[in-house]
């Protein structure tokens, strides 16, 4: 086995993205509704469980995002963990050139008045609990209010591409 070079200090974003890409993540769509009724959503892989008591999750959004104000100021949001077969949705919600990401997307409307992606492996409905600036991102903490899930294989992102988990024999 080759020895690792512990002396590298090249922390250029492209280098970091490559190194961090070796860690596989789930893929989710976070969505909310603005005060004017407009739906806002985007693909994330920065989602993590934070606490079980109280039930808290977190995700992050880059400070230059055109959606920053919508998520910073919203009362509630959903996090829909995507299933295999929903890669096209992940790409659609990640593409800033798509004007209405929700057009043609099958949704559920949760009691809090925000949209959730139909067919997701799991959906968490969250109250926008708090935020914290961190580097070039805003961390958003959600207090989980309700959940829904179904048996399905999750969509995974690894080494710059979508993939799926191998099912045990």
N, C-alpha and C positions, 0 to 999 in steps of 0.2 A: 504494500500500500504506500502510495506517495505521501510524503510529508506535506502538510498544509503550510502555506505561506502566511504567517501571522503578522507580517510586517506591512501588509497592504493598507494604505490610508487613502486610497482612491475612493472618495465618497460622492463622486459625481452621481446625479440622479439616475442616469442610465445604468451605471454599475450597481447602484443600490437596488434598482428595480429588478435587475437580473438575479442578484443574490436573494432578495426577498421573494422572488418568484419561485424559488425552490420549496417554499412552504405552501402546500395546497390549501385552498380555502373554499368554502361554500360560496354560492352566488345568490344574492337576494335583490329584491327591488323594494326600495323604501318609497312610500307614497303619503301624500297629505292632500288637504284641500285648503286653498286660500280663503280668506274672508269673502272674496268676491265670487266664490264658487268654483274657481278654476282648479283643476286637478294638477298636481305636480308629482313627478316620480323620476327616479333614476336608479341605475344598477349600482350596487355596492358589493364589495367583498371585505369591507373593514368592520363587519359586524362581529360582536363578541358578547358572551354572557358575562355579567359583572357580579351580580349578587342574587341569591335565592331568597333572602329575607332582609330587606324587602326585595321583591323581584325587579331587578334592574338589568338593562342591556345597554350597550353603547355602540356607536358607529361614528364615523368621521366624514366630514365634507371639506374639500379644499376651499380655502378662503376666496378664491377667484370664481367660484361657481356662480352662475346666474341664478341658481336655486337657493343660495345661502339664506337670503332674507325669508323666503317662504318657510324653510325648515326651522330657522332660528325663531321665528315668530309664531309658528303654528301651536295649537293646543294639543293635537293628537297626530300620530303617524302610525302607519302599519309597516311591518317588515315581513315580506313574503319570501320565504326560502324556496328557491326555484328547484323544480324537479328536472331530471333528464328529460329531454324532449322540449324544454322551454328555452333552449339556447337562443332561438330567434328573438324571443322576448328580451333576454338579457342584452343582446346586441342592440335591439331597438331602443331600449331605455338608456343605453350607454352612449347613443349617437346624438350629439348636440344638434345635428342637422335635421333631425326628425321634429317637425313642428308640434304635432300632437301625438305623443307617445302612447296615449290611451286609445286612440282611434282604432277600432277593430279588436281591442283587447277585451277578453271576457273578464269581468270584474265581479266582486262581491262588495256590497256597501255595508260597512260595519255600523253598529248602533251609534258610534261616535261621529258618524258622518264622513268618514274617510274611506277611500277605495282600497281594496285588497285584491291581489292577483288570484284569479281562479286557477285551480290545478296545482297550486304550490304544495310542497311537502309540508310546510308549516307556516302559519301566519301568527305574528304577535301584534296585538293592538296595544299601543303605548301612549301614555300621557307624556308630553314633552316636559321632562322633570327638571333638567338643568343643562347648561352648556359650559364648556371650558376651552379657551384658546390653547392650542398646542402646536407650536411651529407654524407651518403654513396651512394648518387645518383647524376646524372647529370640531371638538368632541361633543356629540349630542348624547345625552343620557335619557333613556326612556324607562318610565315606570310601567311595567307590564300590567295591563288591566284584564286582558282576556287572550286566550290562545285557541287555535284550531290546528289540527294536523291530520294527515292521512298517510297510509303506508305507501311509500314510493321511494325511488332511488334519487338522491339529491344530485343536482348539477354541481360540478367541481371545476375550479380554475387552477391550473398548475403550469408553470413554466411558459406563461404567455398564451395558453390555449385552454379551451374548454375540454373537459374529459368527464369520465364517470368512474365511480368506485367499482371495483371488481366484487361481485357477489360471492360469498363463501360457498363452497360445494356442499 
